[in-house]
Amino acid sequence: MSDARFGFHIRDIRVIRRGMRCFLLFLGFTTQAFGAGLGSYSDLVVSDSAVPSRGGVRVTYLGTNGYQFEFKGHALLVDPYFSRVDLLSVALGSRIQPNAARINDGLRHLAPKADAILVTHGHFDHLLDVPAVMAKTRSRLIASASSVDLAKRAGASSGDAVKPGDMRRIGPWKIRVLSATHDRLFGKVPFDRPPSQAGVSAEASAKAGPPQRAADWICGEPLAFLIEVNGQRIYIDSGGTPAQLPPNERVDLAILGMALPDSRVRLVAALARLRPRYVLPSHQDDFFRPLSAGFQFGPLTDFPFVQRESAQQNRSRLILLDYFRPWTLPAAVNPKSQAKDQILTLKWRKVPNGVISRSERFDSRNWYGHS
């Protein structure tokens, strides 16, 4: 590459970086002005009662795209992120680091030990806190090679680098690693490669020091996971594009990232392939706000659109979770028992001078088992 071409490439990156900073600052103002919480959608928010169900898979939302899954004394974490770095630090390219107090506060709500931490990609809002959480929960890291490299440079003791097609069995969990893509912003994946390393060899990049700024936490290879436990299947990603849809396999719970427009464009097609009993839109909150400030939708999200699109899949129930309020995934209904219950339901709902409509029969069958 000539000096002229290399110089142009560096200038181009700097222009994009300045544009990204200005845009992030703009987002900060719009969030303060237009952010909304879960109050308008309280009918969709689910959580366990005072006495939670026993023996089921319990799901706890940690904010951003973070989750804890629990089953019979075992816990599995995905993308745990509690530090919630402020928008200004990201926009200005300031140094960022895990917030120990916020991490400790978040971990108070979780199991003391986790079997593993799954990471969907390397951005700071997914990976920044992972080395600290690994140490405190004595868990292993499962992520792409680039995310494992970042985590090790940030202090993680080890990591299991996986790629699409790999499978891991840990305790009661069967974890399949799947291909995924990351949403684009301005036509590009944010922080796909540190600007400071443009033109630097892969070998030199690997010897770089700890990531210090948001742009250093590169996306790397995005992953999705299909988790099987207790006879139930949970699909989770952090977003994506129509270029890479989930597998054509039925699941009980689909956790789909919805932060940016690309993810919403692929929503109907993703649901058609997964055919979930429950669909949980994820990565919708403003992850620059502390968790203690409560849930607020991010400025680039569009939950009314997600509602409308999800309504086309009338076999799936749309749900929302609030921070640290566990919800137990209901067990799937045995098809024979379901058919019998459907008949009983129809008889109970039949009125003396009327006959239940076909649409009511359809709804009874599709919504059985939802809570």
PEZI-V95806 format. One record per residue. N is the residue number from 1. RES is the residue in one letter. OMEGA is omega in whole degrees, -180 to 180 (* if undefined). D_CENTER is the distance of its C-alpha to the mean C-alpha in Angstrom with 1 decimal. Layout:
N,RES,OMEGA,D_CENTER  N,RES,OMEGA,D_CENTER
This chain:
1,M,-179,39.0  2,S,179,41.6  3,D,-179,41.5  4,A,-180,41.4  5,R,180,38.4  6,F,179,36.5  7,G,178,37.4  8,F,-179,36.2  9,H,179,32.8  10,I,179,32.5  11,R,180,33.6  12,D,179,31.1  13,I,-179,28.2  14,R,178,29.6  15,V,178,29.9  16,I,-179,26.3  17,R,178,25.3  18,R,178,27.6  19,G,178,26.3  20,M,-180,22.7  21,R,179,24.0  22,C,-180,26.0  23,F,179,23.1  24,L,176,20.9  25,L,177,23.9  26,F,179,24.3  27,L,180,20.7  28,G,180,21.8  29,F,-179,24.7  30,T,178,23.1  31,T,-180,20.4  32,Q,-175,23.3  33,A,-169,25.2  34,F,-176,22.9  35,G,179,19.9  36,A,-179,19.6  37,G,-177,18.2  38,L,-175,17.5  39,G,-179,21.3  40,S,-177,21.8  41,Y,-176,19.5  42,S,179,20.6  43,D,180,21.5  44,L,-177,17.9  45,V,-179,16.8  46,V,175,17.2  47,S,178,18.0  48,D,173,20.6  49,S,-179,24.2  50,A,177,26.2  51,V,-176,26.9  52,P,177,23.7  53,S,179,24.0  54,R,174,25.1  55,G,180,24.1  56,G,178,20.9  57,V,-177,17.3  58,R,-176,16.0  59,V,177,12.4  60,T,180,12.0  61,Y,-177,9.4  62,L,-175,9.8  63,G,-177,8.8  64,T,176,6.7  65,N,-176,3.2  66,G,-180,6.0  67,Y,166,7.6  68,Q,173,11.1  69,F,-179,12.7  70,E,176,16.5  71,F,176,19.4  72,K,175,23.0  73,G,178,22.8  74,H,180,20.1  75,A,178,16.7  76,L,-178,13.7  77,L,174,11.0  78,V,174,7.7  79,D,-179,7.2  80,P,-177,9.7  81,Y,-175,10.9  82,F,-172,13.9  83,S,177,16.3  84,R,178,15.2  85,V,-176,17.6  86,D,-176,19.5  87,L,-178,19.6  88,L,180,23.2  89,S,179,22.8  90,V,-177,20.3  91,A,-178,22.5  92,L,-180,25.7  93,G,179,24.5  94,S,176,25.4  95,R,180,24.8  96,I,178,21.7  97,Q,179,21.3  98,P,177,19.4  99,N,-173,20.7  100,A,-178,22.2  101,A,-180,23.0  102,R,177,19.6  103,I,180,18.2  104,N,179,21.0  105,D,179,20.5  106,G,-178,16.8  107,L,177,18.0  108,R,-178,20.7  109,H,-170,18.4  110,L,176,17.3  111,A,-177,19.3  112,P,-179,21.6  113,K,178,20.8  114,A,178,17.9  115,D,-178,18.6  116,A,172,16.0  117,I,175,13.0  118,L,180,10.7  119,V,-176,9.5  120,T,175,7.9  121,H,-166,10.4  122,G,-180,12.9  123,H,-173,12.4  124,F,-178,13.5  125,D,175,10.5  126,H,-169,8.9  127,L,-173,12.3  128,L,-174,15.0  129,D,-171,15.2  130,V,179,14.7  131,P,179,18.5  132,A,180,19.5  133,V,176,17.2  134,M,-177,18.5  135,A,-176,22.0  136,K,-179,21.7  137,T,179,20.1  138,R,-176,22.1  139,S,178,19.2  140,R,-180,18.9  141,L,174,16.4  142,I,-174,15.2  143,A,177,14.1  144,S,-179,15.8  145,A,-179,19.3  146,S,178,18.6  147,S,176,15.8  148,V,178,18.2  149,D,179,21.0  150,L,-178,19.3  151,A,179,18.6  152,K,178,22.2  153,R,179,23.6  154,A,175,21.9  155,G,178,23.4  156,A,-177,21.6  157,S,-177,24.3  158,S,177,22.9  159,G,180,20.1  160,D,-179,19.9  161,A,-178,19.3  162,V,178,18.2  163,K,180,18.1  164,P,-177,17.4  165,G,179,19.7  166,D,178,19.7  167,M,178,19.5  168,R,172,19.5  169,R,-179,21.0  170,I,-177,20.6  171,G,-179,22.2  172,P,-172,21.3  173,W,168,18.1  174,K,-172,18.4  175,I,176,15.6  176,R,-179,15.9  177,V,-175,14.6  178,L,176,14.1  179,S,176,14.6  180,A,173,12.1  181,T,178,12.8  182,H,177,11.6  183,D,178,12.6  184,R,174,16.0  185,L,-172,17.6  186,F,178,21.4  187,G,-179,21.2  188,K,174,19.8  189,V,-180,16.6  190,P,175,16.6  191,F,-179,17.9  192,D,178,18.3  193,R,-179,21.4  194,P,179,23.1  195,P,-178,26.1  196,S,-178,28.3  197,Q,178,28.0  198,A,180,28.9  199,G,-180,31.7  200,V,-178,31.3  201,S,179,31.5  202,A,180,28.7  203,E,179,31.0  204,A,179,31.4  205,S,-179,27.7  206,A,-179,27.1  207,K,-179,29.8  208,A,-180,28.2  209,G,-179,27.8  210,P,175,24.8  211,P,-175,22.3  212,Q,-178,23.5  213,R,-178,22.0  214,A,-179,18.7  215,A,178,20.0  216,D,180,20.7  217,W,-173,17.1  218,I,-179,17.0  219,C,-176,14.2  220,G,180,16.2  221,E,178,15.3  222,P,179,11.7  223,L,168,10.8  224,A,-178,9.2  225,F,171,10.3  226,L,-174,12.5  227,I,178,13.4  228,E,179,16.8  229,V,177,18.5  230,N,-179,21.3  231,G,-180,21.8  232,Q,-176,18.4  233,R,-180,15.6  234,I,175,11.9  235,Y,178,9.9  236,I,169,6.2  237,D,-179,5.3  238,S,-178,4.0  239,G,179,7.2  240,G,180,10.7  241,T,177,14.4  242,P,-179,17.0  243,A,-179,18.4  244,Q,-179,16.1  245,L,177,15.2  246,P,180,13.8  247,P,179,16.7  248,N,-177,19.3  249,E,-178,18.9  250,R,179,18.7  251,V,177,15.9  252,D,-179,16.0  253,L,175,12.4  254,A,176,10.1  255,I,-172,6.4  256,L,177,6.3  257,G,-175,5.1  258,M,-173,8.4  259,A,-171,9.4  260,L,-175,12.4  261,P,-179,15.2  262,D,-178,14.6  263,S,-178,11.5  264,R,177,13.7  265,V,-176,16.7  266,R,-170,15.3  267,L,-176,14.0  268,V,180,17.4  269,A,179,17.9  270,A,180,14.6  271,L,179,15.5  272,A,180,19.0  273,R,-176,18.2  274,L,-179,15.9  275,R,-175,18.1  276,P,170,15.9  277,R,179,17.7  278,Y,175,14.8  279,V,-178,12.1  280,L,175,9.3  281,P,-175,8.1  282,S,178,5.0  283,H,-179,5.4  284,Q,-176,9.0  285,D,175,10.8  286,D,-172,13.3  287,F,172,12.0  288,F,178,15.7  289,R,176,17.0  290,P,177,17.6  291,L,-179,15.8  292,S,180,19.5  293,A,179,19.9  294,G,-177,17.7  295,F,173,15.0  296,Q,180,15.8  297,F,178,14.3  298,G,-174,14.0  299,P,-180,17.1  300,L,178,15.7  301,T,179,13.8  302,D,-175,16.0  303,F,175,15.2  304,P,176,18.8  305,F,179,18.2  306,V,178,15.2  307,Q,-178,17.5  308,R,-179,20.4  309,E,-180,18.7  310,S,-179,17.2  311,A,178,20.8  312,Q,179,22.1  313,Q,-172,20.5  314,N,173,22.7  315,R,-179,21.8  316,S,175,18.3  317,R,178,17.8  318,L,180,15.4  319,I,173,14.1  320,L,175,12.6  321,L,174,12.1  322,D,-178,13.7  323,Y,169,13.3  324,F,175,14.8  325,R,-173,16.2  326,P,176,15.8  327,W,-179,16.1  328,T,179,17.6  329,L,-179,16.8  330,P,178,20.3  331,A,176,22.1  332,A,-177,22.8  333,V,174,26.3  334,N,-176,29.1  335,P,-179,30.3  336,K,178,33.9  337,S,-180,33.3  338,Q,-180,31.1  339,A,179,34.1  340,K,-179,36.5  341,D,179,34.6  342,Q,180,34.3  343,I,179,38.1  344,L,179,38.6  345,T,-179,36.2  346,L,179,38.1  347,K,-179,41.5  348,W,-176,40.4  349,R,-178,39.3  350,K,-179,42.4  351,V,-173,44.8  352,P,-174,48.7  353,N,-177,49.3  354,G,178,46.1  355,V,-180,44.0  356,I,-177,40.2  357,S,178,38.9  358,R,-179,37.0  359,S,178,33.9  360,E,176,34.0  361,R,-179,34.3  362,F,-180,31.3  363,D,-180,29.2  364,S,-180,30.5  365,R,-174,29.4  366,N,-172,25.9  367,W,179,25.0  368,Y,177,26.6  369,G,178,24.6  370,H,179,22.2  371,S,*,22.2
